[in-house]
Amino acid sequence: MEFIKVAGMAILGGWIIGVVFAWLKLPAPVPPLLGLIGAGAVLFGGYCYELAFKLIFKH
C-alpha cells in the first residue's frame, strides 16, 4: 500500500510540474521516449533483483 501512495504522489507531482511548465510555455523537462523506457527498465530490473534476493534467501 505504501508503494501506491508514493507512486500516486509522484504522479501528482509530475502532473503539477507539467501544468506549471505548460502555463509558463516552457519545454517539458523529460527525456525522449526511449530515455523513459530505459529508466523504466532500470527500475523493473531493480525490483526483480530485490524479489529474487528475497525468494532465494527467504528474508
Residue, then its C-alpha position, 0 to 999 in steps of 0.5 A: m500500500e505504501f508503494i501506491k501512495v508514493a507512486g500516486m504522489a509522484i504522479l501528482g507531482g509530475w502532473i503539477i510540474g507539467v501544468v506549471f511548465a505548460w502555463l509558463k510555455l516552457p519545454a517539458p523537462v523529460p527525456p525522449l521516449l526511449g530515455l523513459i523506457g530505459a529508466g523504466a527498465v532500470l527500475f523493473g530490473g531493480y525490483c526483480y533483483e530485490l524479489a529474487f534476493k528475497l525468494i532465494f534467501k527467504h528474508 
